[in-house]
Amino acid sequence: MMAQNSTAVLSIVGRSKTGKTTLIEKLIPLLKSRGLRIATIKHHHGDFEIDREGKDTYRHKAAGAKAVLLTSPAKIALVIDVDEELKVHEIIDRYVRGVDLVITEGYKREKFPKIEVFNWKENTIPVCLNDRSLIALVTDKRVDAPVQQFLRDDIEGVAEFILNFVRQKGGS
């Protein structure tokens, strides 16, 4: 699935504490070195704060501002209240510009192509094994699954797989 602005979207999914963030952290510099411009969207199940109590922007938000922006010559941060959770494509269409690939962490129920990070344990199966959007597994031990599989330390292989995915989607 592509966002309306035709940016490729790929979800990294898996159970809690399987290494999703670590995988993304290792992939970003590799993909960037190969010319991809990347954005990430991390799904959080509850409310969150990214500011610190006492800081000006925190005080603005605490005073009741619906949206607070913090800007500098190098970055912009936005905290905005929403009435309902936005879909990934809505987030991308509203806020993401100038990238070839959006990597989401989480969103396992969405229909975006997925790479699942899976830690093998007896009597467990990948959480998205029966999801038609699952395109690959990153695992510590090969499992019976009808998708491409990479061992955990094959970050180069995963990066090449993602590059091919983006090329097929019409990105870089």
N, CA and C atoms as a LAMMPS dump frame, in Angstrom:
ITEM: TIMESTEP
0
ITEM: NUMBER OF ATOMS
516
ITEM: BOX BOUNDS ff ff ff
-5.0000000000000000e+02 5.0000000000000000e+02
-5.0000000000000000e+02 5.0000000000000000e+02
-5.0000000000000000e+02 5.0000000000000000e+02
ITEM: ATOMS id mol type element x y z
1 1 1 N 0.856 -1.178 0
2 1 2 C 0 0 0
3 1 3 C 0.896 1.234 0
4 2 1 N 0.502 2.232 -0.746
5 2 2 C 1.255 3.474 -0.828
6 2 3 C 0.409 4.588 -0.227
7 3 1 N 1.099 5.574 0.31
8 3 2 C 0.385 6.767 0.742
9 3 3 C -0.066 7.495 -0.515
10 4 1 N -1.006 8.405 -0.354
11 4 2 C -1.539 9.096 -1.521
12 4 3 C -0.463 9.87 -2.267
13 5 1 N 0.598 10.31 -1.574
14 5 2 C 1.653 11.046 -2.277
15 5 3 C 2.689 10.1 -2.868
16 6 1 N 2.379 8.81 -2.967
17 6 2 C 3.168 7.746 -3.601
18 6 3 C 4.502 7.451 -2.924
19 7 1 N 4.631 7.776 -1.673
20 7 2 C 5.794 7.382 -0.901
21 7 3 C 5.617 5.923 -0.49
22 8 1 N 6.659 5.111 -0.638
23 8 2 C 6.591 3.711 -0.208
24 8 3 C 6.486 3.665 1.314
25 9 1 N 5.657 2.753 1.806
26 9 2 C 5.467 2.574 3.247
27 9 3 C 5.735 1.113 3.581
28 10 1 N 6.521 0.891 4.621
29 10 2 C 6.865 -0.454 5.069
30 10 3 C 6.783 -0.49 6.588
31 11 1 N 6.066 -1.468 7.124
32 11 2 C 5.904 -1.578 8.571
33 11 3 C 6.839 -2.642 9.136
34 12 1 N 7.544 -2.287 10.191
35 12 2 C 8.34 -3.249 10.948
36 12 3 C 7.486 -3.614 12.154
37 13 1 N 7.134 -4.886 12.259
38 13 2 C 6.2 -5.338 13.282
39 13 3 C 6.799 -6.485 14.073
40 14 1 N 6.109 -6.855 15.14
41 14 2 C 6.514 -7.986 15.96
42 14 3 C 6.051 -7.782 17.381
43 15 1 N 6.233 -8.81 18.17
44 15 2 C 5.862 -8.713 19.575
45 15 3 C 6.784 -7.727 20.284
46 16 1 N 6.376 -7.336 21.48
47 16 2 C 7.18 -6.425 22.301
48 16 3 C 8.545 -7.033 22.608
49 17 1 N 9.558 -6.2 22.605
50 17 2 C 10.934 -6.583 22.987
51 17 3 C 11.569 -7.6 22.041
52 18 1 N 11.21 -7.552 20.75
53 18 2 C 11.817 -8.479 19.792
54 18 3 C 12.967 -7.855 19.021
55 19 1 N 13.135 -6.532 19.116
56 19 2 C 14.235 -5.88 18.406
57 19 3 C 13.806 -5.034 17.223
58 20 1 N 12.562 -4.62 17.181
59 20 2 C 12.076 -3.798 16.068
60 20 3 C 12.84 -2.478 15.97
61 21 1 N 12.947 -1.773 17.086
62 21 2 C 13.634 -0.477 17.083
63 21 3 C 15.102 -0.648 16.719
64 22 1 N 15.737 -1.669 17.241
65 22 2 C 17.151 -1.93 16.929
66 22 3 C 17.335 -2.192 15.445
67 23 1 N 16.44 -2.973 14.849
68 23 2 C 16.518 -3.24 13.407
69 23 3 C 16.39 -1.934 12.626
70 24 1 N 15.403 -1.125 12.954
71 24 2 C 15.204 0.148 12.256
72 24 3 C 16.434 1.04 12.409
73 25 1 N 16.969 1.086 13.611
74 25 2 C 18.152 1.901 13.904
75 25 3 C 19.348 1.472 13.053
76 26 1 N 19.481 0.181 12.79
77 26 2 C 20.579 -0.323 11.953
78 26 3 C 20.303 -0.116 10.465
79 27 1 N 19.038 -0.188 10.074
80 27 2 C 18.688 -0.057 8.656
81 27 3 C 18.794 1.375 8.143
82 28 1 N 18.417 2.34 8.955
83 28 2 C 18.364 3.73 8.477
84 28 3 C 19.691 4.188 7.873
85 29 1 N 20.837 4.053 8.572
86 29 2 C 22.074 4.535 7.944
87 29 3 C 22.453 3.76 6.675
88 30 1 N 22.162 2.468 6.63
89 30 2 C 22.457 1.686 5.418
90 30 3 C 21.62 2.158 4.243
91 31 1 N 20.327 2.324 4.474
92 31 2 C 19.441 2.772 3.402
93 31 3 C 19.762 4.198 2.978
94 32 1 N 20.088 5.025 3.949
95 32 2 C 20.469 6.413 3.647
96 32 3 C 21.745 6.454 2.8
97 33 1 N 22.707 5.588 3.118
98 33 2 C 23.964 5.559 2.354
99 33 3 C 23.743 5.096 0.919
100 34 1 N 22.614 4.453 0.672
101 34 2 C 22.267 4.001 -0.683
102 34 3 C 21.319 4.977 -1.381
103 35 1 N 21.144 6.151 -0.79
104 35 2 C 20.411 7.213 -1.458
105 35 3 C 18.956 7.382 -1.07
106 36 1 N 18.445 6.564 -0.159
107 36 2 C 17.045 6.719 0.232
108 36 3 C 16.889 7.807 1.286
109 37 1 N 15.836 8.574 1.139
110 37 2 C 15.433 9.551 2.15
111 37 3 C 14.313 8.896 2.948
112 38 1 N 14.49 8.833 4.261
113 38 2 C 13.623 8.011 5.099
114 38 3 C 12.946 8.836 6.181
115 39 1 N 11.685 8.519 6.425
116 39 2 C 10.955 9.029 7.587
117 39 3 C 10.478 7.814 8.368
118 40 1 N 10.305 7.982 9.662
119 40 2 C 9.753 6.896 10.477
120 40 3 C 8.534 7.401 11.231
121 41 1 N 7.619 6.488 11.477
122 41 2 C 6.446 6.761 12.302
123 41 3 C 6.349 5.628 13.31
124 42 1 N 6.422 5.962 14.576
125 42 2 C 6.341 4.981 15.656
126 42 3 C 4.949 5.029 16.247
127 43 1 N 4.282 3.897 16.272
128 43 2 C 2.946 3.825 16.866
129 43 3 C 3.068 3.597 18.362
130 44 1 N 2.291 4.343 19.129
131 44 2 C 2.242 4.192 20.581
132 44 3 C 0.788 3.954 20.957
133 45 1 N 0.546 2.993 21.83
134 45 2 C -0.834 2.604 22.145
135 45 3 C -1.56 3.586 23.057
136 46 1 N -0.828 4.389 23.809
137 46 2 C -1.476 5.304 24.741
138 46 3 C -1.088 6.74 24.462
139 47 1 N -1.243 7.588 25.453
140 47 2 C -0.827 8.98 25.35
141 47 3 C 0.679 9.046 25.596
142 48 1 N 1.304 10.15 25.24
143 48 2 C 2.737 10.292 25.454
144 48 3 C 3.096 11.759 25.597
145 49 1 N 4.234 12.029 26.159
146 49 2 C 4.805 13.369 26.24
147 49 3 C 6.198 13.317 25.635
148 50 1 N 6.52 14.278 24.779
149 50 2 C 7.881 14.34 24.26
150 50 3 C 8.627 15.544 24.827
151 51 1 N 7.923 16.343 25.574
152 51 2 C 8.493 17.55 26.146
153 51 3 C 8.779 17.323 27.626
154 52 1 N 9.507 18.236 28.23
155 52 2 C 9.815 18.128 29.655
156 52 3 C 9.112 19.234 30.432
157 53 1 N 8.608 18.835 31.571
158 53 2 C 7.93 19.791 32.445
159 53 3 C 8.846 20.972 32.721
160 54 1 N 8.272 22.164 32.66
161 54 2 C 9.038 23.38 32.922
162 54 3 C 9.546 24.073 31.667
163 55 1 N 9.683 23.333 30.568
164 55 2 C 10.132 23.939 29.314
165 55 3 C 9.008 24.797 28.736
166 56 1 N 9.371 25.815 27.978
167 56 2 C 8.379 26.755 27.445
168 56 3 C 7.276 26.055 26.653
169 57 1 N 7.67 25.144 25.745
170 57 2 C 6.664 24.484 24.926
171 57 3 C 5.749 23.607 25.772
172 58 1 N 6.273 22.972 26.789
173 58 2 C 5.459 22.179 27.713
174 58 3 C 4.448 23.09 28.406
175 59 1 N 4.922 24.25 28.82
176 59 2 C 4.053 25.208 29.505
177 59 3 C 2.953 25.706 28.57
178 60 1 N 3.289 25.94 27.289
179 60 2 C 2.283 26.36 26.308
180 60 3 C 1.195 25.286 26.181
181 61 1 N 1.614 24.038 26.069
182 61 2 C 0.668 22.929 25.912
183 61 3 C -0.173 22.765 27.177
184 62 1 N 0.483 22.824 28.325
185 62 2 C -0.234 22.693 29.6
186 62 3 C -1.247 23.816 29.801
187 63 1 N -0.97 24.973 29.217
188 63 2 C -1.887 26.108 29.329
189 63 3 C -3.112 25.943 28.432
190 64 1 N -3.066 24.962 27.52
191 64 2 C -4.247 24.689 26.716
192 64 3 C -4.094 24.854 25.217
193 65 1 N -2.892 25.134 24.718
194 65 2 C -2.717 25.252 23.27
195 65 3 C -3.016 23.901 22.612
196 66 1 N -3.778 23.92 21.537
197 66 2 C -4.096 22.685 20.809
198 66 3 C -2.887 22.183 20.034
199 67 1 N -2.059 23.107 19.566
200 67 2 C -0.849 22.737 18.822
201 67 3 C 0.302 23.6 19.312
202 68 1 N 1.466 22.99 19.43
203 68 2 C 2.684 23.701 19.819
204 68 3 C 3.78 23.283 18.851
205 69 1 N 4.444 24.267 18.269
206 69 2 C 5.575 23.999 17.39
207 69 3 C 6.832 24.575 18.01
208 70 1 N 7.899 23.818 17.929
209 70 2 C 9.217 24.258 18.355
210 70 3 C 10.08 24.264 17.108
211 71 1 N 10.684 25.405 16.804
212 71 2 C 11.465 25.498 15.577
213 71 3 C 12.872 25.973 15.865
214 72 1 N 13.766 25.587 14.975
215 72 2 C 15.147 26.049 14.98
216 72 3 C 15.593 26.092 13.523
217 73 1 N 16.788 26.569 13.241
218 73 2 C 17.247 26.551 11.855
219 73 3 C 17.376 25.136 11.277
220 74 1 N 17.441 24.114 12.131
221 74 2 C 17.675 22.756 11.649
222 74 3 C 16.495 21.801 11.813
223 75 1 N 15.515 22.122 12.67
224 75 2 C 14.439 21.175 12.959
225 75 3 C 13.134 21.89 13.278
226 76 1 N 12.059 21.123 13.134
227 76 2 C 10.741 21.561 13.587
228 76 3 C 10.116 20.391 14.332
229 77 1 N 9.559 20.663 15.486
230 77 2 C 8.806 19.655 16.234
231 77 3 C 7.384 20.165 16.401
232 78 1 N 6.431 19.259 16.269
233 78 2 C 5.019 19.607 16.379
234 78 3 C 4.342 18.663 17.357
235 79 1 N 3.655 19.224 18.31
236 79 2 C 2.784 18.446 19.185
237 79 3 C 1.388 19.012 18.975
238 80 1 N 0.476 18.151 18.542
239 80 2 C -0.869 18.61 18.224
240 80 3 C -1.885 17.616 18.786
241 81 1 N -2.924 18.131 19.395
242 81 2 C -4.008 17.278 19.868
243 81 3 C -4.824 16.818 18.667
244 82 1 N -5.261 15.574 18.7
245 82 2 C -6.146 15.06 17.657
246 82 3 C -7.41 14.53 18.316
247 83 1 N -8.496 14.594 17.578
248 83 2 C -9.772 14.117 18.099
249 83 3 C -9.894 12.598 17.98
250 84 1 N -9.161 12.029 17.026
251 84 2 C -9.123 10.574 16.852
252 84 3 C -7.793 10.211 16.22
253 85 1 N -7.4 8.97 16.405
254 85 2 C -6.121 8.528 15.858
255 85 3 C -6.141 8.614 14.34
256 86 1 N -5.101 9.209 13.774
257 86 2 C -4.997 9.326 12.328
258 86 3 C -4.466 8.032 11.725
259 87 1 N -4.907 7.719 10.531
260 87 2 C -4.379 6.582 9.775
261 87 3 C -2.996 6.968 9.256
262 88 1 N -2.175 5.973 8.986
263 88 2 C -0.809 6.221 8.52
264 88 3 C -0.811 7.101 7.274
265 89 1 N -1.652 6.795 6.309
266 89 2 C -1.659 7.594 5.075
267 89 3 C -2.037 9.048 5.353
268 90 1 N -2.894 9.293 6.349
269 90 2 C -3.262 10.668 6.702
270 90 3 C -2.066 11.4 7.319
271 91 1 N -1.329 10.717 8.165
272 91 2 C -0.128 11.311 8.778
273 91 3 C 0.879 11.674 7.69
274 92 1 N 1.114 10.737 6.788
275 92 2 C 2.083 10.98 5.71
276 92 3 C 1.622 12.132 4.832
277 93 1 N 0.367 12.105 4.406
278 93 2 C -0.136 13.153 3.517
279 93 3 C -0.074 14.535 4.157
280 94 1 N -0.294 14.599 5.476
281 94 2 C -0.29 15.898 6.154
282 94 3 C 1.106 16.389 6.535
283 95 1 N 2.002 15.467 6.929
284 95 2 C 3.224 15.909 7.6
285 95 3 C 4.543 15.45 6.974
286 96 1 N 4.518 14.503 6.064
287 96 2 C 5.769 13.947 5.56
288 96 3 C 6.005 14.419 4.129
289 97 1 N 7.145 15.003 3.898
290 97 2 C 7.513 15.492 2.563
291 97 3 C 8.953 15.099 2.253
292 98 1 N 9.236 14.92 0.975
293 98 2 C 10.603 14.763 0.518
294 98 3 C 11.305 13.478 0.937
295 99 1 N 10.538 12.39 1.092
296 99 2 C 11.163 11.11 1.432
297 99 3 C 10.754 10.046 0.418
298 100 1 N 11.575 9.018 0.33
299 100 2 C 11.303 7.894 -0.568
300 100 3 C 10.598 6.748 0.147
301 101 1 N 10.85 6.639 1.462
302 101 2 C 10.344 5.511 2.231
303 101 3 C 9.934 5.966 3.622
304 102 1 N 8.755 5.536 4.036
305 102 2 C 8.315 5.716 5.412
306 102 3 C 8.344 4.339 6.063
307 103 1 N 9.122 4.22 7.129
308 103 2 C 9.154 2.987 7.909
309 103 3 C 8.306 3.221 9.148
310 104 1 N 7.282 2.394 9.314
311 104 2 C 6.491 2.491 10.531
312 104 3 C 6.943 1.39 11.481
313 105 1 N 6.879 1.684 12.762
314 105 2 C 7.133 0.664 13.774
315 105 3 C 5.805 0.404 14.467
316 106 1 N 5.35 -0.821 14.343
317 106 2 C 4.034 -1.159 14.866
318 106 3 C 3.038 -1.224 13.729
319 107 1 N 1.839 -0.83 13.995
320 107 2 C 0.762 -0.849 12.993
321 107 3 C 0.572 -2.245 12.399
322 108 1 N 0.671 -3.278 13.218
323 108 2 C 0.559 -4.639 12.683
324 108 3 C -0.828 -4.963 12.141
325 109 1 N -1.829 -4.182 12.479
326 109 2 C -3.182 -4.439 11.964
327 109 3 C -3.456 -3.701 10.65
328 110 1 N -2.585 -2.776 10.292
329 110 2 C -2.75 -2.051 9.026
330 110 3 C -2.362 -2.964 7.857
331 111 1 N -2.756 -2.591 6.66
332 111 2 C -2.524 -3.423 5.479
333 111 3 C -1.26 -3.046 4.708
334 112 1 N -0.34 -2.36 5.342
335 112 2 C 0.918 -2.036 4.672
336 112 3 C 1.808 -3.27 4.62
337 113 1 N 2.687 -3.362 3.624
338 113 2 C 3.656 -4.458 3.603
339 113 3 C 4.445 -4.464 4.911
340 114 1 N 4.679 -5.693 5.431
341 114 2 C 5.282 -5.834 6.757
342 114 3 C 6.506 -6.727 6.731
343 115 1 N 7.483 -6.339 7.534
344 115 2 C 8.594 -7.213 7.883
345 115 3 C 8.45 -7.458 9.381
346 116 1 N 8.323 -8.725 9.754
347 116 2 C 8.176 -9.037 11.175
348 116 3 C 9.516 -9.454 11.771
349 117 1 N 9.81 -8.898 12.94
350 117 2 C 10.967 -9.312 13.718
351 117 3 C 10.445 -10.374 14.681
352 118 1 N 11.023 -11.577 14.578
353 118 2 C 10.494 -12.717 15.317
354 118 3 C 11.609 -13.408 16.099
355 119 1 N 11.388 -13.6 17.388
356 119 2 C 12.291 -14.374 18.237
357 119 3 C 11.694 -15.759 18.405
358 120 1 N 12.401 -16.76 17.917
359 120 2 C 11.88 -18.12 17.967
360 120 3 C 11.826 -18.612 19.403
361 121 1 N 10.69 -19.164 19.762
362 121 2 C 10.492 -19.872 21.025
363 121 3 C 9.586 -21.036 20.709
364 122 1 N 9.783 -22.14 21.399
365 122 2 C 8.951 -23.311 21.158
366 122 3 C 7.478 -22.949 21.325
367 123 1 N 6.665 -23.481 20.437
368 123 2 C 5.209 -23.272 20.452
369 123 3 C 4.791 -21.83 20.178
370 124 1 N 5.625 -21.05 19.524
371 124 2 C 5.209 -19.71 19.102
372 124 3 C 5.324 -19.615 17.587
373 125 1 N 4.53 -18.746 17.025
374 125 2 C 4.605 -18.474 15.589
375 125 3 C 4.647 -16.964 15.417
376 126 1 N 5.134 -16.497 14.277
377 126 2 C 5.105 -15.051 14.034
378 126 3 C 3.688 -14.512 14.152
379 127 1 N 3.56 -13.343 14.745
380 127 2 C 2.25 -12.741 15.001
381 127 3 C 1.511 -12.408 13.699
382 128 1 N 2.235 -12.147 12.628
383 128 2 C 1.607 -11.797 11.348
384 128 3 C 1.731 -12.912 10.306
385 129 1 N 1.982 -14.132 10.768
386 129 2 C 2.21 -15.248 9.844
387 129 3 C 1.088 -15.413 8.827
388 130 1 N -0.156 -15.217 9.233
389 130 2 C -1.289 -15.396 8.319
390 130 3 C -1.769 -14.094 7.683
391 131 1 N -0.988 -13.057 7.809
392 131 2 C -1.323 -11.749 7.238
393 131 3 C -0.763 -11.681 5.816
394 132 1 N -1.617 -11.428 4.857
395 132 2 C -1.18 -11.358 3.453
396 132 3 C -0.215 -10.205 3.189
397 133 1 N -0.135 -9.255 4.113
398 133 2 C 0.772 -8.121 3.958
399 133 3 C 2.194 -8.437 4.413
400 134 1 N 2.386 -9.588 5.061
401 134 2 C 3.718 -9.982 5.52
402 134 3 C 4.574 -10.344 4.313
403 135 1 N 5.729 -9.651 4.158
404 135 2 C 6.599 -9.914 3.02
405 135 3 C 7.938 -10.509 3.43
406 136 1 N 8.288 -10.438 4.723
407 136 2 C 9.572 -11.01 5.159
408 136 3 C 9.59 -11.168 6.672
409 137 1 N 10.496 -12.032 7.127
410 137 2 C 10.764 -12.225 8.55
411 137 3 C 12.226 -11.974 8.817
412 138 1 N 12.509 -11.343 9.942
413 138 2 C 13.872 -11.232 10.461
414 138 3 C 13.836 -12.032 11.75
415 139 1 N 14.618 -13.097 11.814
416 139 2 C 14.473 -14.053 12.888
417 139 3 C 15.809 -14.608 13.352
418 140 1 N 15.813 -15.186 14.523
419 140 2 C 17.023 -15.812 15.039
420 140 3 C 17.115 -17.276 14.632
421 141 1 N 16.026 -17.841 14.09
422 141 2 C 15.996 -19.223 13.64
423 141 3 C 14.926 -19.342 12.57
424 142 1 N 15.261 -19.952 11.467
425 142 2 C 14.301 -20.082 10.369
426 142 3 C 13.034 -20.806 10.843
427 143 1 N 11.91 -20.337 10.311
428 143 2 C 10.621 -20.93 10.659
429 143 3 C 9.89 -21.317 9.38
430 144 1 N 8.864 -22.122 9.515
431 144 2 C 8.062 -22.536 8.37
432 144 3 C 7.12 -21.381 8.01
433 145 1 N 7.522 -20.602 7.031
434 145 2 C 6.734 -19.447 6.608
435 145 3 C 6.958 -19.222 5.112
436 146 1 N 5.92 -18.821 4.398
437 146 2 C 6.009 -18.67 2.942
438 146 3 C 6.543 -17.308 2.489
439 147 1 N 7.418 -16.69 3.284
440 147 2 C 7.974 -15.383 2.933
441 147 3 C 9.49 -15.42 3.033
442 148 1 N 10.119 -14.426 2.448
443 148 2 C 11.575 -14.265 2.539
444 148 3 C 11.98 -14.179 4.008
445 149 1 N 13.086 -14.854 4.376
446 149 2 C 13.551 -14.807 5.756
447 149 3 C 15.007 -14.375 5.807
448 150 1 N 15.313 -13.596 6.841
449 150 2 C 16.67 -13.119 7.072
450 150 3 C 17.041 -13.435 8.508
451 151 1 N 18.253 -13.885 8.71
452 151 2 C 18.73 -14.033 10.083
453 151 3 C 19.018 -12.65 10.63
454 152 1 N 18.944 -12.522 11.938
455 152 2 C 19.08 -11.233 12.62
456 152 3 C 20.297 -10.413 12.227
457 153 1 N 21.402 -11.082 12
458 153 2 C 22.645 -10.35 11.711
459 153 3 C 22.814 -10.009 10.231
460 154 1 N 21.858 -10.364 9.395
461 154 2 C 21.944 -10.071 7.961
462 154 3 C 21.272 -8.732 7.638
463 155 1 N 21.768 -7.681 8.26
464 155 2 C 21.195 -6.345 8.06
465 155 3 C 21.375 -5.901 6.606
466 156 1 N 22.523 -6.246 6.007
467 156 2 C 22.765 -5.902 4.598
468 156 3 C 21.71 -6.552 3.695
469 157 1 N 21.382 -7.812 3.971
470 157 2 C 20.362 -8.509 3.186
471 157 3 C 18.995 -7.869 3.33
472 158 1 N 18.654 -7.493 4.543
473 158 2 C 17.365 -6.827 4.784
474 158 3 C 17.34 -5.484 4.055
475 159 1 N 18.445 -4.738 4.127
476 159 2 C 18.519 -3.435 3.457
477 159 3 C 18.356 -3.596 1.944
478 160 1 N 18.998 -4.591 1.358
479 160 2 C 18.882 -4.827 -0.083
480 160 3 C 17.442 -5.205 -0.451
481 161 1 N 16.808 -6.012 0.38
482 161 2 C 15.412 -6.403 0.18
483 161 3 C 14.523 -5.157 0.184
484 162 1 N 14.76 -4.253 1.131
485 162 2 C 13.965 -3.025 1.222
486 162 3 C 14.226 -2.12 0.023
487 163 1 N 15.48 -2.017 -0.406
488 163 2 C 15.783 -1.215 -1.602
489 163 3 C 15.006 -1.742 -2.806
490 164 1 N 14.994 -3.046 -2.99
491 164 2 C 14.232 -3.634 -4.099
492 164 3 C 12.746 -3.36 -3.948
493 165 1 N 12.244 -3.429 -2.73
494 165 2 C 10.839 -3.124 -2.443
495 165 3 C 10.513 -1.69 -2.87
496 166 1 N 11.366 -0.734 -2.48
497 166 2 C 11.124 0.674 -2.822
498 166 3 C 11.193 0.87 -4.334
499 167 1 N 12.16 0.244 -4.993
500 167 2 C 12.27 0.355 -6.456
501 167 3 C 11.019 -0.176 -7.139
502 168 1 N 10.483 -1.307 -6.664
503 168 2 C 9.279 -1.88 -7.256
504 168 3 C 8.074 -0.971 -7.046
505 169 1 N 8.071 -0.201 -5.959
506 169 2 C 6.958 0.698 -5.651
507 169 3 C 7.087 2.025 -6.406
508 170 1 N 8.166 2.179 -7.158
509 170 2 C 8.327 3.394 -7.944
510 170 3 C 9.077 4.488 -7.221
511 171 1 N 9.726 4.165 -6.114
512 171 2 C 10.539 5.162 -5.399
513 171 3 C 11.887 5.288 -6.051
514 172 1 N 12.893 5.634 -5.283
515 172 2 C 14.254 5.871 -5.784
516 172 3 C 14.783 4.784 -6.673
